[in-house]
Amino acid sequence: MIDFTARDDTTDIEEGTAFAPKFDANGLIPAIVTDAESGDVLMVAWMNAQALGATLRDGVATFFSRSRGKLWRKGETSGETLKVVEARTDCDQDVIWLKVEPQGRGAACHTGRRSCFYRIITDENGNFRLAPAPDSERLFDPKDVYGKK
């Protein structure tokens, strides 16, 4: 596991070169994942220090599953891994941004779609609904890959 720099000086955190990620009370930090080529948002997930360290060390996106309570390397079951091209953090180092090259069929979502953001929120006279985005087609059937639902 990587030992990250202590968070002492605000100026150093905001302007310096020390990487000192700020994890929340549960030891997690959000990660925004975008396609390195198109810039499209593919997913948002959570990382603990172990997942962040593995991602930086191995160059493959690894996250912490809050529902399962354990690390998961994206694509370990489906083959839809995310090769990290660049990792960034924001000004106060409490968010991670991964620019990735999707591997496999190019699906980042467990539903078999390219992005987890495959629906558009529409307003029908104050009645908010979800409509499929133009790029919402499935790249694989999750039943075939995960064997459930």
Rosetta blueprint (number, residue, H / E / L):
1 M L
2 I L
3 D L
4 F L
5 T L
6 A L
7 R L
8 D L
9 D L
10 T H
11 T H
12 D H
13 I H
14 E H
15 E H
16 G L
17 T L
18 A L
19 F L
20 A L
21 P L
22 K L
23 F L
24 D L
25 A L
26 N L
27 G L
28 L L
29 I E
30 P E
31 A E
32 I E
33 V E
34 T E
35 D E
36 A L
37 E L
38 S L
39 G L
40 D L
41 V E
42 L E
43 M E
44 V E
45 A E
46 W E
47 M E
48 N L
49 A H
50 Q H
51 A H
52 L H
53 G H
54 A H
55 T H
56 L H
57 R H
58 D H
59 G L
60 V E
61 A L
62 T E
63 F E
64 F E
65 S E
66 R L
67 S L
68 R L
69 G L
70 K E
71 L E
72 W E
73 R E
74 K L
75 G L
76 E L
77 T L
78 S L
79 G L
80 E L
81 T L
82 L E
83 K E
84 V E
85 V E
86 E E
87 A E
88 R E
89 T E
90 D L
91 C L
92 D L
93 Q L
94 D L
95 V L
96 I E
97 W E
98 L E
99 K E
100 V E
101 E E
102 P E
103 Q L
104 G L
105 R L
106 G L
107 A L
108 A L
109 C L
110 H L
111 T L
112 G L
113 R E
114 R L
115 S L
116 C L
117 F L
118 Y L
119 R E
120 I E
121 I E
122 T E
123 D E
124 E E
125 N L
126 G L
127 N E
128 F E
129 R E
130 L E
131 A E
132 P E
133 A L
134 P L
135 D L
136 S L
137 E L
138 R E
139 L L
140 F L
141 D L
142 P H
143 K H
144 D H
145 V H
146 Y H
147 G L
148 K L
149 K L
